[in-house]
C-alpha cells in the first residue's frame, strides 16, 4: 500500500511497504535493461542498412566488389 502524506509545511512524503518498493525497483531495472537492448538493436539495424546500401550500390554500378567489401576472408 502506498500512502501520500500532505503536510502543512509543504514537505510532501510518500510512504510504501517494502514489498511495493522492491517491486518498483525491479520494474525500473527491467525498463533500463530493455532500453539497453533496444539501443543495441537500433545500432545493429543501422549497421545492416549501411551494409545493404554498400552492396546495393556495388551491384547497381556493375562494379566488382573487393574481397574486403564482399566480406571474404583473406586466405593468402
C-alpha positions as CSV (number, residue, x, y, z in Angstrom):
1,X,0.0,0.0,0.0
2,X,1.2,3.5,-0.9
3,X,0.3,6.4,1.3
4,X,0.9,10.1,0.4
5,X,1.2,12.4,3.4
6,X,0.4,16.0,2.6
7,X,1.7,18.1,5.5
8,X,1.3,21.8,6.1
9,X,5.0,22.7,5.7
10,X,5.0,21.7,2.0
11,X,7.3,18.7,2.7
12,X,5.3,16.0,0.9
13,X,6.3,12.5,1.8
14,X,5.4,9.2,0.2
15,X,5.4,6.0,2.3
16,X,5.1,2.5,1.0
17,X,5.6,-1.1,2.1
18,X,8.9,-2.8,1.4
19,X,7.1,-5.2,-1.0
20,X,5.9,-2.2,-3.1
21,X,9.3,-0.6,-3.0
22,X,11.0,-3.8,-4.1
23,X,8.6,-4.3,-6.9
24,X,9.1,-0.8,-8.2
25,X,12.9,-1.3,-8.1
26,X,12.5,-4.5,-10.0
27,X,10.4,-2.8,-12.7
28,X,12.8,0.1,-13.0
29,X,15.7,-2.4,-13.5
30,X,13.6,-4.2,-16.2
31,X,12.9,-1.0,-18.1
32,X,16.5,0.1,-18.0
33,X,17.6,-3.3,-19.3
34,X,15.0,-3.1,-22.1
35,X,16.2,0.3,-23.1
36,X,19.8,-1.0,-23.4
37,X,18.6,-3.9,-25.6
38,X,16.6,-1.6,-27.8
39,X,19.6,0.7,-28.3
40,X,21.8,-2.2,-29.2
41,X,19.2,-3.4,-31.7
42,X,18.9,0.0,-33.3
43,X,22.6,0.2,-33.7
44,X,22.6,-3.2,-35.4
45,X,19.8,-2.2,-37.7
46,X,21.8,0.9,-38.8
47,X,24.9,-1.2,-39.5
48,X,22.9,-3.6,-41.5
49,X,21.3,-0.9,-43.5
50,X,24.7,0.6,-44.3
51,X,26.0,-2.8,-45.4
52,X,22.9,-3.3,-47.6
53,X,23.4,0.2,-49.1
54,X,27.0,-0.5,-49.9
55,X,26.2,-3.9,-51.5
56,X,23.3,-2.4,-53.5
57,X,25.4,0.4,-54.8
58,X,28.1,-2.0,-55.9
59,X,25.6,-4.2,-57.8
60,X,23.8,-1.3,-59.4
61,X,27.0,0.3,-60.6
62,X,28.0,-3.1,-62.2
63,X,31.4,-2.9,-60.5
64,X,33.2,-5.8,-58.9
65,X,33.4,-5.5,-55.1
66,X,36.7,-6.0,-53.4
67,X,37.2,-9.1,-51.2
68,X,37.1,-6.9,-48.2
69,X,33.8,-5.3,-49.2
70,X,32.3,-8.6,-50.0
71,X,33.1,-10.0,-46.6
72,X,35.6,-12.6,-47.9
73,X,38.3,-13.9,-45.7
74,X,41.9,-13.4,-46.6
75,X,43.4,-16.8,-47.4
76,X,46.7,-15.5,-48.6
